[in-house]
Amino acid sequence: MKHIIIDGGDCLGKNSLIEGLSKHFNFDNVSVRHFGKPPKEFEEGETPLSFQAKCFIKEGNLLDVIKQLEEDQYGYYENVVIWNRSPYGEYVYGQMFRNQDPNEIESFLRGFEELFLLENPETYLILLTADPDFFLSKEDGNSFSKNLEQKSKEVQLFDEIFEKSAIDNKLRIKVNEGNSFHTKDFVLQKVMEFIK
């Protein structure tokens, strides 16, 4: 099973890359899962991280179910699971906007990796990044980060958690050159060469 994690800030091309990957695999046995933000209100005793942890663990359990399909002798195509965003984003947004302790988030992520991600040699972490000023120029008003300081912090924290991840197969792609995006084909080609 190929498990491809696509992460990074808003408006940096995650959806375009996922569309390109899905087409590459002819949409055969491709499952795309999207990780969203937690709700604004929680039940008593619940925290943003405990809520997110429950959601992330459900996704991890789903990976385990799909792995079992690999043993199906009638499986004509390899299963490909693509995560649009991931638990790693909680290290960024939990610190910046939910007052979460970065050490607590990091501890959870280490346990999550050990439980669900590290056993599969075909788990790939792809981080899409950009210069902060370019990142800001693509802001559509729907993101948490609204100014250059926040965009810079977001880029920094994604880089931090990318480096801290224990996943062996990691690729960071800068999606811009100056004031322009690299082409979709350029980014897709980089990823395809990496996951072969």
Secondary structure as UniProt FT lines:
FT   STRAND          2..8
FT   TURN            10..11
FT   HELIX           14..24
FT   TURN            25..29
FT   STRAND          30..34
FT   TURN            44..45
FT   HELIX           48..69
FT   TURN            70..71
FT   TURN            73..74
FT   STRAND          80..84
FT   HELIX           88..97
FT   HELIX           102..112
FT   HELIX           113..117
FT   TURN            118..119
FT   TURN            121..122
FT   STRAND          123..129
FT   HELIX           132..137
FT   HELIX           148..164
FT   STRAND          169..174
FT   STRAND          176..177
FT   TURN            178..179
FT   STRAND          180..181
FT   HELIX           184..195
//
